[in-house]
Amino acid sequence: MPDQFQFSVPTTDNTSLNFSVAAGDVLYILGANGAGKSSLLSKFFNQYSQNAKRISAHRQTWFESNTPTITARDRINVEANIRSNDVQPRARHWEWSPEARTNMVIFDLVAAETKQDHEIAALVRAGDGNAAVTKAAEPSPIQTINELMRLSNIPIEISLGDGQEIFAQRNGGGRYSVAALSDGERNAFLIAAAVLTVPSGTLILIDEPERHLHRAIISPLLNLLFGKRRDCAFIISTHEITLAMDTPIASTLLLRSCEYANGDVRSWTADLLASGTPVDESLKRDILGARRKMLFVEGTARSLDVPLYSLLFPGISVIPKETCRDVEFAVRGLRSATDTHWASVWGIVDNDQRSSEDVVRLRTAGVWALPYYSVESCYYHSTIVARVAARQVEVTGGDGAALMKAAIASGIMGVKAQKDHLVMSTVLRAARRKILNNLPNLKSIEDGVPVKFEVDVAALRTGEGNRFDSLINAEDWDGLLVRYPVRESAGFANVVSTLGMTDRALYRAAVLKLLQDEPEAIVGLRALLGDLCSDIDAR
């Protein structure tokens, strides 16, 4: 048996990803359907077919008998045939003789159970009572399976009959054949029995174990099996992110895509997240489910940010975080993690009247602040309103430019009506920022110099009022979007109403449809985001 199983994955950039898996190690192969998981698992099995055990989710999950129907000689022949067929190219999607495989698992479990009984009897006959007691105290394979079932939320208990039949009991009820277990229970039983009966030092490959089992069952079952067989190495192929998350000791091979040649997979786009990589657990979840390029944005999956940025940045994983601080934490964390060098990460947050110093600070961390007050402002930018108006008149008739002008004028009137509120909220932010910027620091305390400052609120209010009036008089709709939270006025609702739409949700849906239909609109909106787009495109 090899001390370590060495692997080399040919990658689509004409290099190789090399790593090893030793006894006690767990590696998840994680990827979407079509990423080449089964093909890679077959490649690994073929490399070590004499020391490997493959357990496939597409296996037959039913069997007719609860007792071995093969002899010891048959069992040797069956295993030879299985290994011979499992190295064939079709093995990645087809399984030779599922019934024979199930029979072999039943045979091995009964043999392992009776072997312990024979060993105990031999010790008693030899007069070594202490050794017999010690051997009897060791849990048998079926006792171990029952422990695993109980801890994996499966309320059944397995037992061996006098005729070597394997029975099941549910919640202390009557015994019945294990062949009558439900699909999930049978699959859990067969996986556990197969893993517990392989020789020490085996490479165990499990293909999509979640296919027949709920995560609440398969996740604890796998982790318990890892603990029971620390003398074996495990590789699990899955598209269930949470399985990898539930196994902290595991490494994860992320498959992005694969390339074919003559009908076979020849290379993969793959990245390795090694066990022990110092990445926060929430960020690890983001990495496991993402592409190599990731853009963190504010909000939730239902917020305005995600659908808009997903259209502006196709081919990039747009990942929502609840707050600006969360976005900054995620970007800083992943950019500083040396073991995730393959990940390119950015963040974008609302401007919220940030100071120029704060914008620079965020930018240094890899987080861009929108040039507009909030992401909703992008939906209502004059160039977008003009395109929506043009599409509206295609249905209703009229002049698109005139409709757009009327909508913007109506929006400005809605903002003007809330002058006092918008000016006051802006002054409040500015005053608070000045106070926070003048708070004493450690050096000022050490120096003992009195800290004195004042905020001329009246001057701030006058200046902000003049700025507001200037934008209104200039009919500078986009300038208002930069400076003020227009959503706190009737501005957006007025634009929507003038365009002939019933509500803002319908308008936002129209904008997203516009961006899907007109590439020029995407180009125009991306241009509003400064050099974020060019920075992403350059990676």
LOKOL-622372 format. One record per residue (C-alpha): residue in three letters; z, y, x. Coordinates in Angstrom, 2 decimals. Layout:
<ALA; <Z; Y; X>>,
...
! end
This chain:
<MET; <0.00; 0.00; 0.00>>,
<PRO; <-0.82; 3.46; 1.37>>,
<ASP; <2.12; 5.83; 1.95>>,
<GLN; <0.04; 8.61; 0.43>>,
<PHE; <-3.09; 8.68; -1.68>>,
<GLN; <-5.52; 11.14; -0.10>>,
<PHE; <-8.11; 12.89; -2.28>>,
<SER; <-11.03; 15.23; -1.70>>,
<VAL; <-12.65; 17.01; -4.64>>,
<PRO; <-16.18; 18.35; -3.93>>,
<THR; <-16.36; 21.87; -5.33>>,
<THR; <-19.23; 23.90; -6.74>>,
<ASP; <-19.05; 26.36; -3.82>>,
<ASN; <-20.08; 23.54; -1.44>>,
<THR; <-16.60; 23.06; -0.01>>,
<SER; <-13.87; 20.52; -0.78>>,
<LEU; <-10.38; 20.75; -2.22>>,
<ASN; <-8.19; 18.31; -0.27>>,
<PHE; <-4.71; 17.13; -1.20>>,
<SER; <-2.49; 14.05; -1.32>>,
<VAL; <-0.26; 12.38; -3.90>>,
<ALA; <2.62; 10.20; -2.71>>,
<ALA; <5.15; 7.97; -4.44>>,
<GLY; <7.39; 10.15; -6.59>>,
<ASP; <4.68; 12.81; -7.00>>,
<VAL; <3.11; 13.86; -10.28>>,
<LEU; <-0.27; 15.58; -10.58>>,
<TYR; <-1.73; 16.86; -13.83>>,
<ILE; <-5.49; 17.33; -14.12>>,
<LEU; <-5.81; 20.11; -16.66>>,
<GLY; <-9.06; 21.32; -18.20>>,
<ALA; <-10.98; 21.86; -21.42>>,
<ASN; <-13.29; 19.27; -22.90>>,
<GLY; <-16.39; 18.98; -20.74>>,
<ALA; <-14.68; 20.17; -17.56>>,
<GLY; <-15.04; 16.73; -15.96>>,
<LYS; <-11.48; 15.40; -16.22>>,
<SER; <-12.40; 11.79; -17.03>>,
<SER; <-15.08; 11.76; -14.36>>,
<LEU; <-12.62; 12.94; -11.73>>,
<LEU; <-10.04; 10.40; -12.85>>,
<SER; <-12.67; 7.68; -12.50>>,
<LYS; <-13.48; 8.93; -9.00>>,
<PHE; <-9.81; 8.72; -8.03>>,
<PHE; <-9.47; 5.22; -9.48>>,
<ASN; <-12.58; 3.98; -7.69>>,
<GLN; <-11.17; 5.24; -4.39>>,
<TYR; <-7.99; 3.15; -4.73>>,
<SER; <-8.97; 0.56; -7.34>>,
<GLN; <-6.96; -2.24; -5.67>>,
<ASN; <-3.74; -0.21; -5.75>>,
<ALA; <-4.25; 1.70; -9.00>>,
<LYS; <-3.47; 1.20; -12.68>>,
<ARG; <-5.57; 3.10; -15.20>>,
<ILE; <-4.28; 3.77; -18.72>>,
<SER; <-6.85; 5.40; -21.01>>,
<ALA; <-6.28; 7.23; -24.28>>,
<HIS; <-9.53; 5.81; -25.65>>,
<ARG; <-7.99; 2.35; -25.33>>,
<GLN; <-7.68; 0.12; -28.40>>,
<THR; <-4.32; 0.95; -29.98>>,
<TRP; <-4.04; -2.15; -32.14>>,
<PHE; <-3.55; -5.83; -31.33>>,
<GLU; <-3.30; -8.95; -33.42>>,
<SER; <-0.51; -10.91; -31.72>>,
<ASN; <2.95; -10.04; -30.48>>,
<THR; <3.01; -12.93; -28.01>>,
<PRO; <0.93; -13.53; -24.84>>,
<THR; <-2.33; -15.33; -25.66>>,
<ILE; <-3.34; -15.80; -22.03>>,
<THR; <-2.07; -18.06; -19.24>>,
<ALA; <-1.02; -16.99; -15.77>>,
<ARG; <-4.44; -18.06; -14.46>>,
<ASP; <-6.16; -16.13; -17.27>>,
<ARG; <-4.10; -13.09; -16.37>>,
<ILE; <-5.42; -13.12; -12.78>>,
<ASN; <-9.00; -13.36; -14.03>>,
<VAL; <-8.49; -10.62; -16.61>>,
<GLU; <-7.15; -8.19; -14.02>>,
<ALA; <-10.08; -8.92; -11.70>>,
<ASN; <-12.54; -8.28; -14.53>>,
<ILE; <-10.77; -5.07; -15.52>>,
<ARG; <-10.89; -3.68; -11.99>>,
<SER; <-14.53; -4.68; -11.67>>,
<ASN; <-15.48; -2.90; -14.90>>,
<ASP; <-13.28; 0.17; -14.36>>,
<VAL; <-15.19; 1.18; -11.25>>,
<GLN; <-18.45; 1.37; -13.21>>,
<PRO; <-19.79; 4.85; -14.17>>,
<ARG; <-19.47; 4.11; -17.90>>,
<ALA; <-15.71; 3.53; -17.51>>,
<ARG; <-15.06; 7.25; -17.96>>,
<HIS; <-15.91; 6.99; -21.66>>,
<TRP; <-15.93; 3.22; -22.39>>,
<GLU; <-13.26; 0.57; -21.92>>,
<TRP; <-14.06; -3.05; -21.19>>,
<SER; <-12.28; -5.59; -23.43>>,
<PRO; <-9.38; -3.55; -24.87>>,
<GLU; <-7.88; -6.70; -26.38>>,
<ALA; <-7.71; -8.39; -22.97>>,
<ARG; <-5.97; -5.33; -21.55>>,
<THR; <-3.38; -5.38; -24.32>>,
<ASN; <-2.82; -9.09; -23.78>>,
<MET; <-2.24; -8.44; -20.10>>,
<VAL; <0.37; -5.77; -20.87>>,
<ILE; <2.20; -8.14; -23.25>>,
<PHE; <2.02; -10.95; -20.69>>,
<ASP; <3.40; -8.73; -17.90>>,
<LEU; <6.25; -7.46; -20.07>>,
<VAL; <7.33; -10.97; -21.12>>,
<ALA; <6.99; -12.20; -17.52>>,
<ALA; <9.11; -9.31; -16.20>>,
<GLU; <11.75; -9.92; -18.88>>,
<THR; <11.99; -13.67; -18.26>>,
<LYS; <11.88; -13.23; -14.48>>,
<GLN; <15.21; -11.42; -14.59>>,
<ASP; <16.72; -14.22; -16.69>>,
<HIS; <15.49; -16.80; -14.17>>,
<GLU; <16.93; -14.81; -11.27>>,
<ILE; <20.34; -14.61; -12.97>>,
<ALA; <20.30; -18.38; -13.69>>,
<ALA; <19.36; -19.14; -10.08>>,
<LEU; <22.29; -17.07; -8.79>>,
<VAL; <24.69; -18.85; -11.15>>,
<ARG; <23.43; -22.27; -10.02>>,
<ALA; <23.85; -21.18; -6.42>>,
<GLY; <27.47; -20.32; -7.15>>,
<ASP; <27.02; -16.61; -6.46>>,
<GLY; <28.75; -15.30; -9.58>>,
<ASN; <29.19; -11.76; -8.27>>,
<ALA; <25.49; -11.41; -7.53>>,
<ALA; <24.68; -12.85; -10.96>>,
<VAL; <26.93; -10.27; -12.64>>,
<THR; <25.32; -7.47; -10.63>>,
<LYS; <21.82; -8.68; -11.54>>,
<ALA; <22.79; -9.00; -15.22>>,
<ALA; <24.02; -5.38; -15.20>>,
<GLU; <20.54; -4.17; -14.27>>,
<PRO; <18.64; -3.05; -17.38>>,
<SER; <15.78; -5.39; -18.25>>,
<PRO; <12.28; -3.94; -18.87>>,
<ILE; <12.74; -4.20; -22.65>>,
<GLN; <16.15; -2.54; -22.46>>,
<THR; <14.54; 0.25; -20.46>>,
<ILE; <11.76; 0.60; -23.04>>,
<ASN; <14.37; 0.89; -25.80>>,
<GLU; <16.16; 3.60; -23.85>>,
<LEU; <12.86; 5.47; -23.37>>,
<MET; <11.95; 5.12; -27.04>>,
<ARG; <15.32; 6.46; -28.16>>,
<LEU; <15.17; 9.45; -25.79>>,
<SER; <11.54; 10.14; -26.78>>,
<ASN; <12.35; 10.49; -30.48>>,
<ILE; <10.87; 7.10; -31.48>>,
<PRO; <13.37; 5.32; -33.78>>,
<ILE; <12.41; 1.72; -32.91>>,
<GLU; <14.00; -1.01; -30.81>>,
<ILE; <12.11; -3.82; -29.07>>,
<SER; <13.42; -7.36; -28.63>>,
<LEU; <12.13; -10.69; -27.28>>,
<GLY; <12.15; -13.74; -29.54>>,
<ASP; <12.83; -17.36; -28.60>>,
<GLY; <9.10; -18.09; -28.60>>,
<GLN; <8.36; -15.10; -26.35>>,
<GLU; <7.30; -13.02; -29.34>>,
<ILE; <7.95; -9.29; -29.09>>,
<PHE; <9.58; -7.80; -32.17>>,
<ALA; <10.42; -4.28; -33.32>>,
<GLN; <13.22; -2.94; -35.50>>,
<ARG; <13.39; 0.48; -37.12>>,
<ASN; <16.80; 2.10; -37.50>>,
<GLY; <18.59; -1.26; -37.43>>,
<GLY; <16.43; -2.84; -40.14>>,
<GLY; <14.71; -6.22; -40.14>>,
<ARG; <12.57; -7.40; -37.24>>,
<TYR; <8.79; -7.30; -37.42>>,
<SER; <5.90; -7.82; -35.01>>,
<VAL; <5.13; -5.00; -32.57>>,
<ALA; <1.54; -5.40; -33.73>>,
<ALA; <2.68; -3.71; -36.97>>,
<LEU; <3.89; -0.54; -35.22>>,
<SER; <2.19; 2.74; -36.12>>,
<ASP; <-0.63; 3.96; -33.88>>,
<GLY; <1.62; 6.40; -32.03>>,
<GLU; <4.46; 3.90; -31.65>>,
<ARG; <2.11; 1.20; -30.34>>,
<ASN; <0.56; 3.61; -27.87>>,
<ALA; <3.98; 4.74; -26.60>>,
<PHE; <5.09; 1.10; -26.31>>,
<LEU; <1.95; 0.07; -24.39>>,
<ILE; <2.12; 3.05; -22.01>>,
<ALA; <5.80; 2.39; -21.26>>,
<ALA; <5.27; -1.36; -20.82>>,
<ALA; <2.25; -0.85; -18.55>>,
<VAL; <4.03; 1.69; -16.33>>,
<LEU; <7.28; -0.28; -16.05>>,
<THR; <5.57; -3.52; -15.01>>,
<VAL; <3.20; -2.33; -12.26>>,
<PRO; <4.00; -3.19; -8.62>>,
<SER; <5.87; -0.69; -6.49>>,
<GLY; <3.58; 1.81; -4.77>>,
<THR; <0.95; 1.80; -7.52>>,
<LEU; <-1.19; 4.84; -8.24>>,
<ILE; <-0.87; 5.25; -12.03>>,
<LEU; <-3.66; 7.19; -13.73>>,
<ILE; <-3.19; 8.15; -17.39>>,
<ASP; <-6.14; 9.67; -19.29>>,
<GLU; <-5.28; 12.08; -22.15>>,
<PRO; <-1.98; 10.51; -23.29>>,
<GLU; <-1.61; 13.21; -25.96>>,
<ARG; <-4.57; 11.88; -27.93>>,
<HIS; <-2.43; 9.44; -29.99>>,
<LEU; <1.02; 10.97; -29.50>>,
<HIS; <2.63; 14.26; -30.52>>,
<ARG; <3.92; 16.43; -27.71>>,
<ALA; <7.50; 15.93; -28.97>>,
<ILE; <7.07; 12.25; -28.06>>,
<ILE; <4.67; 12.05; -25.13>>,
<SER; <6.27; 14.84; -23.09>>,
<PRO; <9.79; 13.32; -22.85>>,
<LEU; <8.30; 9.82; -22.56>>,
<LEU; <6.19; 10.76; -19.55>>,
<ASN; <9.03; 12.57; -17.81>>,
<LEU; <11.34; 9.61; -18.35>>,
<LEU; <8.71; 7.25; -16.93>>,
<PHE; <8.29; 9.50; -13.90>>,
<GLY; <12.01; 9.16; -13.29>>,
<LYS; <12.03; 5.38; -13.75>>,
<ARG; <9.10; 4.81; -11.40>>,
<ARG; <9.75; 7.12; -8.48>>,
<ASP; <8.23; 4.35; -6.37>>,
<CYS; <4.81; 5.10; -7.87>>,
<ALA; <2.42; 8.07; -7.86>>,
<PHE; <1.18; 9.55; -11.14>>,
<ILE; <-2.01; 11.43; -12.05>>,
<ILE; <-2.36; 12.50; -15.69>>,
<SER; <-5.54; 13.95; -17.18>>,
<THR; <-4.94; 16.25; -20.14>>,
<HIS; <-6.08; 19.37; -21.96>>,
<GLU; <-2.54; 19.98; -23.28>>,
<ILE; <-1.09; 22.85; -21.23>>,
<THR; <2.45; 22.21; -22.37>>,
<LEU; <2.56; 18.75; -20.77>>,
<ALA; <2.16; 20.29; -17.33>>,
<MET; <4.66; 23.01; -18.25>>,
<ASP; <7.21; 20.37; -19.28>>,
<THR; <7.15; 18.72; -15.84>>,
<PRO; <8.53; 21.25; -13.29>>,
<ILE; <8.10; 18.83; -10.37>>,
<ALA; <4.37; 18.40; -11.05>>,
<SER; <1.40; 19.92; -9.30>>,
<THR; <-1.57; 20.90; -11.46>>,
<LEU; <-5.25; 20.60; -10.65>>,
<LEU; <-7.05; 23.18; -12.80>>,
<LEU; <-10.63; 22.17; -13.66>>,
<ARG; <-12.75; 25.12; -14.79>>,
<SER; <-16.14; 23.39; -15.03>>,
<CYS; <-18.31; 20.75; -13.38>>,
<GLU; <-21.91; 20.28; -12.26>>,
<TYR; <-24.06; 17.21; -12.88>>,
<ALA; <-26.74; 15.52; -10.79>>,
<ASN; <-28.74; 12.60; -12.21>>,
<GLY; <-26.31; 12.25; -15.10>>,
<ASP; <-23.16; 12.07; -12.97>>,
<VAL; <-20.63; 14.76; -12.11>>,
<ARG; <-21.08; 15.72; -8.47>>,
<SER; <-18.82; 18.76; -8.08>>,
<TRP; <-16.11; 20.71; -9.84>>,
<THR; <-14.85; 24.27; -10.01>>,
<ALA; <-11.19; 23.54; -9.35>>,
<ASP; <-7.94; 25.14; -8.18>>,
<LEU; <-4.66; 23.52; -7.19>>,
<LEU; <-1.31; 24.91; -8.33>>,
<ALA; <1.06; 23.04; -6.05>>,
<SER; <4.50; 21.83; -7.06>>,
<GLY; <7.14; 24.42; -6.30>>,
<THR; <4.76; 27.38; -6.38>>,
<PRO; <7.06; 30.42; -6.81>>,
<VAL; <5.59; 31.68; -10.09>>,
<ASP; <7.61; 32.68; -13.15>>,
<GLU; <7.40; 30.02; -15.88>>,
<SER; <5.80; 32.39; -18.41>>,
<LEU; <3.16; 33.36; -15.85>>,
<LYS; <2.56; 29.71; -15.02>>,
<ARG; <1.66; 29.14; -18.67>>,
<ASP; <-0.80; 32.04; -18.41>>,
<ILE; <-2.36; 30.59; -15.27>>,
<LEU; <-2.72; 27.08; -16.65>>,
<GLY; <-4.58; 28.29; -19.69>>,
<ALA; <-6.74; 30.91; -18.02>>,
<ARG; <-9.90; 31.42; -16.05>>,
<ARG; <-9.80; 32.55; -12.44>>,
<LYS; <-10.10; 36.18; -13.54>>,
<MET; <-7.26; 37.40; -15.76>>,
<LEU; <-6.71; 40.72; -17.48>>,
<PHE; <-3.23; 41.36; -18.85>>,
<VAL; <-3.04; 43.79; -21.77>>,
<GLU; <-0.33; 45.18; -24.02>>,
<GLY; <0.50; 43.72; -27.42>>,
<THR; <0.13; 40.31; -29.01>>,
<ALA; <-2.80; 38.04; -29.80>>,
<ARG; <-3.21; 39.95; -33.09>>,
<SER; <-3.09; 43.42; -31.55>>,
<LEU; <-6.07; 45.74; -31.20>>,
<ASP; <-6.24; 45.21; -27.45>>,
<VAL; <-7.20; 41.53; -27.22>>,
<PRO; <-10.41; 41.46; -29.33>>,
<LEU; <-11.68; 44.71; -27.84>>,
<TYR; <-11.06; 43.81; -24.20>>,
<SER; <-12.38; 40.29; -24.76>>,
<LEU; <-15.73; 41.81; -25.75>>,
<LEU; <-15.69; 44.33; -22.91>>,
<PHE; <-14.87; 41.66; -20.32>>,
<PRO; <-16.61; 38.39; -21.27>>,
<GLY; <-15.85; 35.49; -18.97>>,
<ILE; <-12.36; 36.81; -18.21>>,
<SER; <-9.11; 35.55; -19.74>>,
<VAL; <-7.53; 38.42; -21.66>>,
<ILE; <-3.80; 37.69; -21.90>>,
<PRO; <-1.51; 39.79; -24.10>>,
<LYS; <1.95; 40.85; -22.98>>,
<GLU; <4.29; 42.65; -25.35>>,
<THR; <5.01; 45.77; -23.29>>,
<CYS; <3.69; 47.79; -20.40>>,
<ARG; <6.56; 46.51; -18.27>>,
<ASP; <5.55; 42.94; -19.07>>,
<VAL; <1.97; 43.68; -18.02>>,
<GLU; <3.12; 45.21; -14.73>>,
<PHE; <5.50; 42.29; -14.06>>,
<ALA; <2.72; 39.75; -14.65>>,
<VAL; <0.20; 41.50; -12.41>>,
<ARG; <2.68; 42.14; -9.60>>,
<GLY; <3.97; 38.57; -9.80>>,
<LEU; <0.60; 36.90; -9.55>>,
<ARG; <-0.85; 39.29; -6.98>>,
<SER; <2.12; 38.64; -4.70>>,
<ALA; <2.05; 34.83; -5.09>>,
<THR; <0.26; 33.46; -2.04>>,
<ASP; <-0.21; 30.03; -3.65>>,
<THR; <-2.36; 31.50; -6.42>>,
<HIS; <-4.81; 33.23; -4.10>>,
<TRP; <-7.71; 31.98; -6.22>>,
<ALA; <-6.55; 34.07; -9.20>>,
<SER; <-7.92; 37.61; -9.57>>,
<VAL; <-5.56; 39.63; -11.74>>,
<TRP; <-5.63; 43.07; -13.35>>,
<GLY; <-3.69; 44.91; -16.02>>,
<ILE; <-4.56; 47.71; -18.44>>,
<VAL; <-2.07; 49.69; -20.52>>,
<ASP; <-2.10; 52.65; -22.88>>,
<ASN; <-1.86; 56.08; -21.31>>,
<ASP; <0.94; 57.34; -23.58>>,
<GLN; <0.84; 60.75; -21.83>>,
<ARG; <1.83; 59.27; -18.49>>,
<SER; <2.29; 61.56; -15.53>>,
<SER; <-0.33; 61.46; -12.80>>,
<GLU; <2.31; 60.03; -10.46>>,
<ASP; <3.00; 57.13; -12.82>>,
<VAL; <-0.71; 56.45; -13.21>>,
<VAL; <-1.04; 56.23; -9.42>>,
<ARG; <2.02; 53.98; -9.16>>,
<LEU; <0.61; 51.55; -11.71>>,
<ARG; <-2.79; 51.60; -10.07>>,
<THR; <-1.22; 50.61; -6.76>>,
<ALA; <0.21; 47.56; -8.52>>,
<GLY; <-3.19; 46.61; -9.98>>,
<VAL; <-2.57; 48.08; -13.44>>,
<TRP; <-4.99; 50.63; -14.89>>,
<ALA; <-3.81; 53.22; -17.43>>,
<LEU; <-6.34; 54.03; -20.11>>,
<PRO; <-7.74; 57.56; -19.88>>,
<TYR; <-6.96; 57.81; -23.61>>,
<TYR; <-3.62; 57.92; -25.36>>,
<SER; <-3.91; 54.35; -26.71>>,
<VAL; <-6.39; 51.53; -27.07>>,
<GLU; <-7.00; 52.54; -30.68>>,
<SER; <-8.59; 55.73; -29.37>>,
<CYS; <-11.41; 53.61; -27.92>>,
<TYR; <-12.29; 52.41; -31.41>>,
<TYR; <-12.66; 56.03; -32.56>>,
<HIS; <-14.38; 57.58; -29.55>>,
<SER; <-17.21; 59.86; -30.63>>,
<THR; <-19.87; 57.57; -29.12>>,
<ILE; <-18.55; 54.65; -31.17>>,
<VAL; <-18.26; 56.73; -34.35>>,
<ALA; <-21.88; 57.80; -33.85>>,
<ARG; <-23.07; 54.19; -33.61>>,
<VAL; <-21.07; 53.12; -36.64>>,
<ALA; <-22.47; 56.07; -38.62>>,
<ALA; <-26.01; 55.07; -37.63>>,
<ARG; <-25.42; 51.54; -38.92>>,
<GLN; <-23.93; 52.86; -42.14>>,
<VAL; <-26.96; 54.99; -43.04>>,
<GLU; <-29.22; 51.99; -42.51>>,
<VAL; <-27.61; 50.65; -45.70>>,
<THR; <-26.73; 53.78; -47.64>>,
<GLY; <-29.50; 56.09; -46.44>>,
<GLY; <-29.07; 59.58; -45.03>>,
<ASP; <-28.78; 61.19; -41.62>>,
<GLY; <-26.64; 59.25; -39.11>>,
<ALA; <-26.03; 62.27; -36.87>>,
<ALA; <-24.92; 64.37; -39.84>>,
<LEU; <-22.60; 61.61; -41.05>>,
<MET; <-21.07; 61.26; -37.61>>,
<LYS; <-20.52; 65.03; -37.37>>,
<ALA; <-18.87; 65.10; -40.79>>,
<ALA; <-16.61; 62.17; -39.88>>,
<ILE; <-15.47; 63.82; -36.66>>,
<ALA; <-14.87; 67.13; -38.42>>,
<SER; <-12.80; 65.37; -41.06>>,
<GLY; <-10.84; 63.60; -38.33>>,
<ILE; <-10.08; 66.88; -36.57>>,
<MET; <-8.83; 68.37; -39.85>>,
<GLY; <-6.48; 65.42; -40.26>>,
<VAL; <-5.11; 65.97; -36.76>>,
<LYS; <-4.77; 69.72; -37.28>>,
<ALA; <-2.59; 69.17; -40.33>>,
<GLN; <-0.05; 67.40; -38.12>>,
<LYS; <0.05; 70.01; -35.36>>,
<ASP; <3.82; 70.50; -35.39>>,
<HIS; <4.57; 66.78; -35.21>>,
<LEU; <2.04; 66.04; -32.47>>,
<VAL; <3.02; 69.04; -30.35>>,
<MET; <6.73; 68.34; -30.73>>,
<SER; <6.39; 64.67; -29.79>>,
<THR; <4.35; 65.63; -26.74>>,
<VAL; <6.89; 68.25; -25.66>>,
<LEU; <9.69; 65.74; -26.14>>,
<ARG; <7.97; 63.28; -23.80>>,
<ALA; <7.35; 65.99; -21.21>>,
<ALA; <10.96; 67.20; -21.34>>,
<ARG; <12.35; 63.70; -20.97>>,
<ARG; <10.03; 63.03; -18.05>>,
<LYS; <11.20; 66.19; -16.26>>,
<ILE; <14.83; 65.20; -16.77>>,
<LEU; <14.29; 61.66; -15.49>>,
<ASN; <12.39; 62.95; -12.46>>,
<ASN; <15.35; 65.19; -11.56>>,
<LEU; <18.11; 62.64; -11.93>>,
<PRO; <20.29; 62.39; -8.80>>,
<ASN; <19.45; 59.69; -6.29>>,
<LEU; <21.59; 58.02; -3.65>>,
<LYS; <20.71; 60.59; -0.97>>,
<SER; <21.62; 63.57; -3.13>>,
<ILE; <24.97; 61.97; -3.83>>,
<GLU; <25.55; 61.24; -0.13>>,
<ASP; <24.67; 64.84; 0.75>>,
<GLY; <27.06; 66.12; -1.89>>,
<VAL; <24.60; 68.80; -2.95>>,
<PRO; <25.01; 69.93; -6.57>>,
<VAL; <22.15; 68.73; -8.75>>,
<LYS; <21.04; 71.56; -11.01>>,
<PHE; <17.92; 71.78; -13.11>>,
<GLU; <16.84; 73.01; -16.48>>,
<VAL; <13.92; 72.33; -18.78>>,
<ASP; <12.31; 75.35; -20.38>>,
<VAL; <11.56; 73.67; -23.70>>,
<ALA; <10.28; 76.89; -25.26>>,
<ALA; <7.68; 77.31; -22.52>>,
<LEU; <6.62; 73.71; -22.81>>,
<ARG; <6.21; 74.07; -26.55>>,
<THR; <4.20; 77.25; -26.23>>,
<GLY; <1.93; 75.75; -23.60>>,
<GLU; <1.39; 72.56; -25.58>>,
<GLY; <0.70; 74.52; -28.76>>,
<ASN; <-1.94; 76.57; -26.96>>,
<ARG; <-3.54; 73.41; -25.56>>,
<PHE; <-3.62; 71.84; -29.02>>,
<ASP; <-5.20; 74.94; -30.58>>,
<SER; <-7.78; 75.08; -27.82>>,
<LEU; <-8.89; 71.50; -28.48>>,
<ILE; <-9.00; 72.08; -32.23>>,
<ASN; <-11.01; 75.30; -31.90>>,
<ALA; <-13.44; 73.60; -29.52>>,
<GLU; <-13.78; 70.71; -31.99>>,
<ASP; <-12.99; 68.45; -29.04>>,
<TRP; <-12.29; 65.18; -30.84>>,
<ASP; <-12.33; 63.09; -27.66>>,
<GLY; <-9.93; 65.52; -25.98>>,
<LEU; <-7.49; 65.02; -28.83>>,
<LEU; <-7.80; 61.25; -28.36>>,
<VAL; <-6.83; 61.66; -24.71>>,
<ARG; <-3.79; 63.84; -25.31>>,
<TYR; <-2.21; 62.93; -28.63>>,
<PRO; <-1.18; 59.89; -30.72>>,
<VAL; <-3.84; 60.57; -33.34>>,
<ARG; <-2.78; 57.42; -35.23>>,
<GLU; <0.34; 59.39; -36.28>>,
<SER; <-1.87; 61.79; -38.27>>,
<ALA; <-4.53; 61.41; -40.97>>,
<GLY; <-7.26; 61.74; -38.32>>,
<PHE; <-8.36; 58.09; -38.14>>,
<ALA; <-8.09; 57.57; -41.89>>,
<ASN; <-10.25; 60.64; -42.50>>,
<VAL; <-12.96; 59.35; -40.14>>,
<VAL; <-13.00; 55.99; -41.90>>,
<SER; <-13.11; 57.53; -45.37>>,
<THR; <-15.95; 59.90; -44.48>>,
<LEU; <-17.97; 56.98; -43.12>>,
<GLY; <-17.66; 55.35; -46.54>>,
<MET; <-15.28; 52.53; -45.59>>,
<THR; <-12.25; 51.46; -47.58>>,
<ASP; <-9.68; 51.15; -44.79>>,
<ARG; <-9.10; 51.18; -41.03>>,
<ALA; <-9.07; 47.38; -40.77>>,
<LEU; <-12.63; 47.27; -42.14>>,
<TYR; <-13.66; 50.00; -39.68>>,
<ARG; <-12.18; 48.13; -36.70>>,
<ALA; <-14.01; 44.97; -37.78>>,
<ALA; <-17.23; 47.01; -37.95>>,
<VAL; <-16.64; 48.28; -34.42>>,
<LEU; <-16.11; 44.76; -33.07>>,
<LYS; <-19.28; 43.59; -34.84>>,
<LEU; <-21.12; 46.56; -33.35>>,
<LEU; <-19.99; 45.60; -29.86>>,
<GLN; <-21.17; 42.03; -30.42>>,
<ASP; <-24.59; 43.18; -31.64>>,
<GLU; <-25.39; 46.10; -29.32>>,
<PRO; <-25.01; 45.61; -25.55>>,
<GLU; <-25.53; 49.35; -25.08>>,
<ALA; <-22.31; 50.00; -26.97>>,
<ILE; <-20.45; 47.70; -24.57>>,
<VAL; <-21.90; 49.58; -21.59>>,
<GLY; <-20.89; 52.93; -23.08>>,
<LEU; <-17.34; 51.85; -23.82>>,
<ARG; <-16.87; 50.22; -20.41>>,
<ALA; <-17.88; 53.52; -18.83>>,
<LEU; <-14.84; 55.14; -20.46>>,
<LEU; <-12.47; 52.87; -18.54>>,
<GLY; <-13.14; 54.35; -15.13>>,
<ASP; <-13.56; 52.05; -12.14>>,
<LEU; <-11.66; 49.10; -13.64>>,
<CYS; <-14.96; 47.52; -14.67>>,
<SER; <-16.55; 47.92; -11.26>>,
<ASP; <-13.44; 46.54; -9.58>>,
<ILE; <-13.52; 43.45; -11.81>>,
<ASP; <-17.28; 42.98; -11.46>>,
<ALA; <-17.01; 43.14; -7.67>>,
<ARG; <-14.66; 40.11; -7.49>>,
! end
